[in-house]
Structure formats: structure tokens, C-alpha cells
Amino acid sequence: MVEVFLKKDEPLERALRRFKKKYEKAGILKDIKRNSYYLKPSEARRIKRSKAKRRMRRATMLASR
């Protein structure tokens, strides 16, 4: 659970910004999106392989520069 405590004389906007950063860092939204629908194991493997290919292609392009 992400908690942010207001400091004395701190604007609400700044505390909200801190909350958003902690929320992103915790990966809560990513987890919710991932579990929002069922993904068959074969589809998950296919997506994982395609992402790995993309990463490798990008790494080789950046290394060749």
C-alpha cells in the first residue's frame, strides 16, 4: 500500500506528486493492467518472445552506433 503523509505547511499538489511517483515506482497500475484480462499461456510466451526480439534488435542497433 502506498502512503504519503502531508508535511507541515506542504501544499496538497506536492504531496499528490509524491504519491504519484511512489505509485509508479510500486508498479500498481502495471499490475492492474496485466491482470485485467486473462492471457493464455501460449499467448504470454509469444508476447514475451516478441518483446525479447525487439529488445535485442534495439540493443544491437545502439551497439553498432
N, C-alpha and C positions, 0 to 999 in steps of 0.2 A: 504494500500500500504506500502510495506517495503522499507525504505530508509536507506542508510548508507552513511555518509559523511566522506570523507577522512580527516584525521587529518594531520597536517603539518609534513612532513618527515615520513609518515607512509607507509610501503610497501603495495602494492596492494593485496598481498596474505593475509595479516592480515585483511584488510577491507573485502575481499571476504569471509573469515572465519566468520567474524561478520555478514555479510549478510546472510550466510547460517544458522547461529544459529537463527537469527531473523525470517527467512523464515520458519524454522522448528517449531519455537515457535508459529508462527501465524497460522500454520496448513493449509497453502495454498495448498500444494501438496496433503494432505489427502482429502481436499475438492474437488480438481480437479479429483482425482481418484474415489471418491464416486459419482460424477455427470457425469462421463464419459459414463455411460450407464444406461438405465432405469432398475429399480428393482421393480418388482411388490410388492405391499404392503404385500401380504401374504408371499412372499419370504423374505422380510425385517424382518417381525415378526419371521419367522423361524430361520433366522440367528441370530437375537437378542437373542432368547431363547437359542440357542446352545452356544452362547458366554457366556451368563449368567451361564449356567450349567458348562461350562469349568472353569469360574472364581470361582464358588462355590466349585467345586471339588478341585481346586488348593488351595483355602483358607483352606479347611478342612484338606488337606494333610499337609500344612505348620503349621496349628494349632496343629496337632497331634504330631509333632516332639518334 
